[in-house]
């Protein structure tokens, strides 16, 4: 009986750890994309001389940043 209880506890801990690992991985991926890769791509587009393509990306990023700031401020 105690083996069954310990097995249930182990599986619940494993589930919690897996949930935490997925959440941490997703947060890290968003951080890397938002702060590292996206600015590098935009700078590469600007340096490549395709300014017409970079402007919409910058506008979209600005709008998203403004909406994110407003939603955090209101919450």
N, C-alpha and C positions, 0 to 999 in steps of 0.2 A: 504494500500500500504506500509506504513512504517513497518507494522507487517511482511510483506513478506521480506522486506529488512533486518530487524533485524533477522529474521529466517535464512536467507542465511548467514549472518555474524556469527551467533551462530554456525551453522553447519560447516562453514569454520574454525572457531577457534577450535571447537571440533576435526576436522580432523587434524589440526596442533598439537594439544596436544596429540592425539592418536599416531601420527607419531613420535613425540618426545619420548613418553613413550615406544614404541616398540624399538626405536633406543637405548634408555638408557638401557632397559632391556637386549638387545642383547649384548651391550658393557659390562655390568656388568657380564653377563654369561661368555663371553669370558675371562674376567679378572679373574674370580674365577676359571675357568677350567685351564687356563694357569699358574696362579701363585700359586694356592693353591692345587687343586686336582691332577694335573698331577705330580708334584714333590712328593706328598705324595704317589701316586701309585707306582712311580719308586722306592722310598726309601723302600716301603713295599716289593716290588719284590726283591730288593737287600737284605734286611734283611731276607726274606724268603728263601734265598739260591738259588733262581732261576736266577742266574746271566746271564745265557745264554739267557734268555728271556728279561732281562733288557737292554742288550747291543744294540739290534736293535732299541728299543724305544729311547735310548739316541742318537744313530746316526741319526735317523729320526728327533728328536727334534732339534739336532744341525744343520742339513741341513736346516730345515725350518727356524730356527732363523737366520742363515747366509743369506738365500735368502731374508728374510724379511728386514734384515738390509741393504742389498745391494739395494733392491728395494726402500727403503726410502731414501737412500743416493743419488741414481740416480734421484729421482723425484724432 
